[in-house]
């Protein structure tokens, strides 16, 4: 399994404006949910989503990032609207 630093870098490579336009990203693995937790924070607003380890793995291996991309795009859109 890849680590949180690799997943965070991948998210930033897909969405380069995350981290640069007031949106912070943090990634951790939640053992109880057996999923990656992606937190986006903008000012005082914070949202999170869960990524299945399989979706993260195939993306980090360069195969496909559809699942990860859709979830992060929705999360980003929601936090931008706050």
C-alpha positions in Angstrom: 0.0 0.0 0.0 1.2 3.5 -0.8 1.6 6.1 1.9 -0.3 9.4 2.6 2.5 11.6 1.2 2.2 9.9 -2.2 -1.5 10.2 -2.3 -1.4 13.8 -1.2 1.1 14.6 -4.0 -1.1 12.8 -6.5 -4.1 14.9 -5.5 -2.0 18.1 -5.9 -0.8 16.9 -9.3 -4.4 16.4 -10.5 -5.6 19.6 -8.9 -2.6 22.0 -8.8 -4.6 24.9 -7.4 -5.3 22.9 -4.1 -2.8 24.2 -1.6 -2.1 27.3 -3.6 -5.4 29.2 -3.6 -6.3 28.9 0.1 -7.4 25.3 0.0 -5.4 23.0 2.2 -5.4 19.2 1.7 -4.6 16.6 4.3 -4.7 12.8 3.8 -4.7 10.0 6.4 -5.7 6.4 6.5 -8.6 5.5 8.8 -8.1 2.0 10.1 -11.6 1.7 11.5 -13.2 2.6 8.1 -10.4 0.8 6.1 -10.3 3.8 3.8 -8.2 6.9 3.0 -9.7 10.2 4.4 -9.1 13.3 2.4 -9.7 16.6 4.2 -10.0 19.9 2.4 -9.9 23.1 4.4 -10.6 26.6 3.2 -10.6 29.2 5.9 -12.8 28.0 8.7 -14.6 25.4 6.5 -13.5 21.8 6.3 -14.9 18.9 4.4 -13.8 15.3 4.1 -14.4 12.3 1.8 -13.3 8.7 2.0 -11.5 6.9 -0.8 -11.4 3.2 -1.1 -7.8 1.9 -1.0 -8.3 0.2 -4.3 -9.2 3.5 -6.0 -6.2 5.2 -4.5 -3.9 2.3 -5.5 -4.9 2.2 -9.2 -4.5 6.0 -9.4 -1.1 6.0 -7.8 0.0 3.2 -10.1 -0.9 5.4 -13.1 -3.7 3.2 -14.3 -6.8 5.4 -13.7 -7.8 8.2 -11.4 -11.5 8.4 -12.2 -12.8 7.5 -8.7 -10.3 9.7 -6.9 -10.8 12.5 -9.4 -14.5 12.6 -9.2 -14.6 12.5 -5.4 -11.9 15.3 -5.0 -13.7 17.4 -7.7 -17.0 17.2 -5.8 -15.3 17.9 -2.5 -13.5 20.9 -4.0 -16.7 22.2 -5.5 -18.5 21.9 -2.2 -15.8 23.7 -0.3 -15.6 26.5 -2.9 -19.4 27.1 -2.5 -19.0 27.6 1.3 
